Amino acid sequence: QVQLVESGGGLVQPGGSLRLSCAVPASIFRLNAMGWYRQAPGKQRELVAEFTLGGSTNYALSVKGRFTISGDSAKNTVYLQMNSLKPEDSAVYYCKRRVAYGSDYWGQGTQVTVSS
């Protein structure tokens, strides 16, 4: 079973930073198909940041200027650098590998809690 593995979540104070990592099996790694999503309690899962097919990046308005998605093809890993964190950023963060035909690949999620 293909598994994406997120790490790097935790508890951080408002204004703080975290860097999330997503390890992707080499057999399915494709940087321009990767993205980060999040889901807060009682809310729908939403896009945070992604690489587009053209290789550019796309961010949710709520995180633009604070979060940065990046990747390392040599390590088959995608990152999400999160700065100036706010309590409303608290959620479970998921890594996703888009699939054109069939089901997308998802990780198990990592919890991010922003609280003083």
C-alpha positions in Angstrom: 0.0 0.0 0.0 1.4 3.4 -1.0 1.9 5.6 1.9 2.8 9.3 2.2 4.2 10.2 5.6 3.9 13.7 7.1 5.9 14.9 10.1 6.9 18.1 11.8 3.6 19.1 13.4 3.2 20.1 17.0 2.3 22.9 19.4 3.5 26.4 18.6 2.8 29.8 20.0 1.1 32.5 17.8 3.7 34.1 15.6 5.9 31.0 15.6 7.0 28.8 12.8 6.9 25.1 11.9 8.2 23.2 8.9 6.2 20.2 7.8 7.7 17.4 5.8 6.1 14.8 3.6 8.0 11.7 2.6 6.7 10.2 -0.7 7.5 6.8 -2.1 9.9 7.2 -5.0 7.6 5.2 -7.3 4.9 7.9 -7.1 6.9 11.1 -6.4 6.2 13.9 -8.8 6.8 17.4 -7.5 4.3 19.1 -9.8 1.6 16.9 -8.5 2.1 17.5 -4.8 0.1 19.7 -2.4 -0.7 20.4 1.2 -4.2 20.4 2.7 -5.6 21.0 6.1 -8.8 20.2 8.1 -9.9 21.8 11.2 -12.5 20.3 13.5 -16.0 20.7 12.1 -14.7 22.1 8.8 -14.1 20.7 5.3 -10.6 19.8 4.2 -9.1 22.7 2.3 -6.2 23.4 0.0 -3.2 25.2 1.7 -0.6 25.1 -1.0 0.3 23.1 -4.1 2.6 22.8 -7.0 0.7 23.2 -10.3 1.2 21.0 -13.3 3.1 23.8 -14.9 5.5 23.8 -11.9 4.4 27.0 -10.3 2.8 27.3 -6.9 -0.7 28.1 -5.7 -1.6 29.2 -2.1 -4.8 29.7 -0.2 -5.4 33.4 0.4 -5.3 32.9 4.1 -1.7 31.7 4.1 -0.2 33.6 1.2 2.9 35.4 2.2 3.3 33.3 5.4 3.6 29.7 4.1 5.9 28.3 1.5 5.8 25.0 -0.3 9.0 23.5 -1.5 10.3 20.1 -2.5 13.5 18.1 -2.8 13.3 15.6 -5.7 16.5 13.9 -4.6 14.8 13.1 -1.3 11.3 12.5 -2.6 10.1 15.0 0.0 7.8 18.0 0.0 7.9 20.7 2.7 5.6 23.3 4.0 7.3 26.2 5.8 4.8 27.9 8.0 5.7 31.3 9.5 3.7 33.9 11.5 1.3 31.2 12.6 -2.1 32.1 13.9 -4.6 30.2 16.0 -6.8 29.8 13.0 -4.0 27.8 11.3 -4.6 25.0 13.8 -5.7 21.8 12.0 -4.5 18.4 10.8 -2.3 19.0 7.8 -2.3 16.4 5.0 0.0 15.8 2.1 -1.5 14.8 -1.2 -0.2 13.5 -4.5 -2.7 14.2 -7.2 -3.6 11.5 -9.6 -5.1 12.3 -13.0 -7.0 9.1 -13.3 -8.0 7.2 -10.1 -7.7 8.1 -6.4 -5.3 10.6 -5.1 -2.7 9.5 -2.6 -3.0 11.0 0.9 -0.9 10.9 4.0 -2.2 10.2 7.5 -1.9 13.8 8.6 0.1 15.7 11.2 -1.5 17.9 13.9 -0.6 21.6 14.1 -1.8 23.5 17.1 -1.2 27.2 17.4 -2.0 28.4 20.9 -0.5 30.4 23.7 
